[in-house]
Structure formats: structure tokens, C-alpha cells
């Protein structure tokens, strides 16, 4: 009997695209030096009539749409990012830097769930003794949670089909391997095929499967980009350098809001929820300084108060620098051009630095106006009022556009003691807010005029 020929291909580690031969740049995602050679096993020929039973075709109105009850984890911040809890039959992927606390957070979640449900924690990177020692150090209940040290996907599937747990955690997907695939664990082929295998298993058994993913040195999820398309929910656990706070952000969620944010504090006893993150990220110094202003951004389904800081200084040598931490750097340069064009204020001979305090990253446009006012405050060496809140989107023509959920942002600011606000004209509250003066402006020039009255 002739042996099947083994083929090879070159797969991009960023997007998972396959190429017949090696090349310096991936033609699919344009990334450089990301192609690696993988071995592709022989594909069995499928014959008509032997492909199994075909799926039944139904009318859309015949499908039952009763929503399955979610599984609450006991951690409100974790459930918030999930959209209310775990959905039976879903696949959740959580990524983060080494040491961010992924395993610690999931171990806390599993021990809470194991009080009332069948939960299986599969570790491929630690021994069971190490796992038990960590749980004991965190003072977690050791009874109730089923654990296993396994890296073979087929054996994990056997445990799932035999014991029928409701929730399964695989730590991590990079160490899992399928015996039918001739490649090393962690390779593009193994990660992709293993994730697809567990995704099918979750749908067939109605089991929640949580995958832990590693992060590359570029900050992206290790493995092919197609991994994010397979799963139902993708969350990233960020750990700002030098901070004990961790932010869990949802990047994809088929059952909830995208870009939802959960905040935790890393302590000796594991992750502790931060019920009021605005109070954490708005811890301003006792002495007021120029270049500081508070804004309220919208994260998923709730407002979040943060402090924006800017520093404008003379150019020491060379070209002026434009640096933004936690903000879009290209957007900073664009707004400086708007400031020059429509207000006659030029910063061409100044270095401009902007930062979001607390390590939070703002991905929306509602902080545009606050960013420019912080820059002007530093440039003119003028302290802005401590009780001032600012938000609004800035257009290239100098107009201020309304942002979503403007009323909720103002109410959140008023709850934290802010007395004055500069917002787009369309975001003015219909009813006067108690103890807050709201100034609605239509363009950047009008905002600077209002600011001059303070």
C-alpha cells in the first residue's frame, strides 16, 4: 500500500494565511518575517454518500429562540465583561501578558463555580501540586473543583464526555496538542486545529470551555488570527507596568457588549473587584498643576472618569515630538493642526506629550476636546478648575460633535462632585442638573471662550 505523501506549507503566525513557498512578507496581512514552515498531514478523500448525515434544513421562524440562563461566576466585574455570565455551549478566550493574573483569576472563578456546579480545570503548564499550593496560598476552597494535568486534546475530550462538567478551563491552548497532527505543541497548525476541535466539542456537549492564550512580544495573541474568529468571546487582561490594578477588556463578544471593561486589584489573596473604578483612575494630586483635566469616557455599558495630562515644552533639538500614551498618537497630531488652523495657536516649535493616568487606554473620540484643553493648559501654564469635566468629539473643521450617552456621562461626573462641564451643544441636558453648570459649545473657538471665563 502506497504511503500518503506528506506536504508542507508556510503559515503566517499573525493571520494564519498559508503560502506555497517562503517569502519575506505575508501577502494577506502584509506582516514581515512571520512565515514558518509547518507539516500538513495527508487529507482523506471524501466520497459522496459517505459524508455522514446531512444537517436538517429548517425555516428561520421554526427555530426556538429561548435564551439559555447564564452561569454567574460570582465576580461581578468578570460577569460584566462576559455580558452577564457564561453562556452554555460557548467558547471564551482570555489572553494577557505573563504574570498578569490569568490563571489566578480563572482559578478563583472555578472554585466559586465548583460550589454549585461541576467544573473541570485542566492545566498543561503546572503540576497538580503547584496548582493546589497556589489555591491554598490564595485561601480558596480546595474541595469541589476537579483538576487534571493533561496536554492531549483527545484525553481532555474523553474526560468531558465522561464526567459532563458544565465549565471547563484549559490553561493554556498553546500547550494542547492533537495526536493526529504531526507538529509541535504551540505551532500554528496545532493551536488552530486544537481550538477548532474544542469549539466543536463545546457546541456538541453544551459545555462552556474557557481557553487561556499567551501574548507575543508585539502584544498580540499568540497563534493565528483566525483563532479569534472561532471563539464566541475574547477578553484581554492588561497589567500596566508598576500598577497593582488589572483591566479586563472584552474585544469580541457574541452575547454581550464589545469593549466592556472590568477592573481588578491584584492582592496577596488574588484578584479583588474594584466596584468604583472612576475613583481609582481619578486620584489626582493634592496640588493642582497646569496640563491636567478630567474627562469621562464610555467603556462598554458604563461611564468611566479618567484624568488626562499634557506637557508642552520647547523643542530641544530636531523635530518636535508628538507622544501619546493611552491615546491615538495620530489623532493628537491631527487635533494640533485643527488648533492651529481654526484658533491660530501654533505649537510647531513645541514638544507635546499626552498621557492617560492609571494605564487606561481610551479607544473612543469623546476625549478629543479634553485632550486639547489639557495641551492648552500646559502651553499657557494655566491651571484648569479642579471641578471641571470635559468631553466631546472634535472635527477637522473645528466643530464639536456630540458623543453617545452624553446624559449618563454628565450624571456620573455630577455624582463624583464635578460642578462645571464643557460639552458639545447637542449633549446639553434636557433638564438642569443639580449643582452643575453645563456649557454647551458648538466649536473649538467657543470652548476656548468659555474656558477664558474661569
Protein Blocks (a to p, Z undefined) as FASTA:
>chain_A
ZZdddddddddfklopacfbdcfbdfklopahkaccddddddddddehilopadddddfk
lpccbdcddddehiaklmmmnoopacehiacdddddehilpmmmmmmmmmmmmmmmccdd
ddfkbcfklmmmmmmmnopafehiacdddfbfklmmmmmmmnopabdcdddfklgccfkb
ccdehiaklmmmmmmmmmmmmmmnopacdddddddfkopaedjfklmmmpmbdcddddde
hiabdcdddfbdfkbcehiacdddddfkopaddfblmlmmmmccfbdcehiacddddehj
accdddddddddddfbhjdddddehiafklmmmmmmmmmmmnopacklbccddddehhia
cfbfklmmmmmmmmmmmmnopacdfkbcceddddfkopacddehklmmmmmmmmnopabd
cddfklpcfbdcehiacdddfbfklmmmmmmmZZ
